[in-house]
């Protein structure tokens, strides 16, 4: 049974890794990097030089050629950030390199030749120390051992956050490692010291040889620190079109503003249960770090966007009048083509961050057809309400109520309203002028004849 224990433990570890690395992330690069780094973590403890630290020549006072401790990454991590909802943990490493045997000259007295000290049969190196991290207003400390937990779990509870943590788009996480690396050697030392002795009344001086042996422990103090960002939320959606509870049927540009404290990885727009547009605002890439870890980088470079979708972002802002919680947000503007037929409608924005935190923002509104307006019995002119040409007034509206439609633009939504009444044609004054001028002409002719008679 005892012989089976290592096998069972290995199987349990392998199963736990498989469970963590199941498809959990919306972004394939994040999933692959997390799985790779978690699998790599145990091999980073006690290696000769896991992270390619600079080496130095051993000396009789410091036998180490490499003594290094490193905060490698968080799991999961994108750029320099993780999420408070992703059960984040810290991956760390420690390394020690040293000779199996080393000889160093020693001089115990300037008047004598050099001696030699020899170190051999080293023990296995060991580490003891602590990992401490500051998150919000709380500092926690975890003990570190040679074969301690790796990754080391972190408690990123929202209850630790202070008001100052919302002055930036993300909360701050500071991690520090402090430890001592130790190793024991056997040693043998032979040297020369200047000695004087009295023989038969004569004093004789010279260099005498001496020997010593035993054990010596070497110790090196190591330290590392890093700062990370933590995406904590909340996120908010501001509907720009339609801004109210209804819109007109037809084709329009839908417009949405997003205020994010969790950067979006996937956005899907669902209208009446059908996806009408989608976009991935960021492009992701993976590179290899100094310890062999996978590092995921993201860049605002919209990819996999539906036709006609436009998205942009800018520097963080404080949209205090537009969000529930006053904080710093990363703003995004989204525009997309949108056709809607008349009727009741539901619109949903499905918002998923790089750590697979999914949210849905929904609203309901009406889509209506443009309809002519009618003011019965001059009610509008008398201060009455303008009614739609339907129901009771449908027969009275026949031949009336021409409509004009204003198309949506950058500064206005679409609308339908009554067309201005057409101006009646000006009357024909020619006949009227002829009618008035004829009597005048006849009177003038009569006067002329009378003057001729005179």
ABEGO torsion letter per residue (X at the ends): XAAAAAAAAAAAAAAAAAAAABBABABAAAAAAAAAAAAAAAAABGBABAAGBBBBBBBAABABABBBBBBABBOBBBEABBBAAAGBBBBBBBBBBBBABBBBBBBABAABBBBBBBBBGBBBBBBBEBBBBBBEABBBBBBBBAABBOBBBBBBBAAABBAAAAABABBBBBBBBBBBBBBBBBBBBBBBBBBBBBBGGBBBBBBBBBBBBEBBBBBBBBBBBBBBBBBAOBBBBBBAOBABABBBBEBBBBBBBBBBABBBABBBBBBGGBBABBBBABBBBBBBBAAGBBBBBBBBBBBGBBBGBBBBBBBBBBBAAABABBBBBBBBBBBBBBBBBBEBBBBBBBBBBAAGBBBBBBBBBBBBBBBBBBBBGGAAAAGBBBBBBBEAAAAAABGBGBBBBBBBBAABBBBBBBBBBBBBBBBBAAAAAAAAAAAAAAAAAAAAAAAAAX
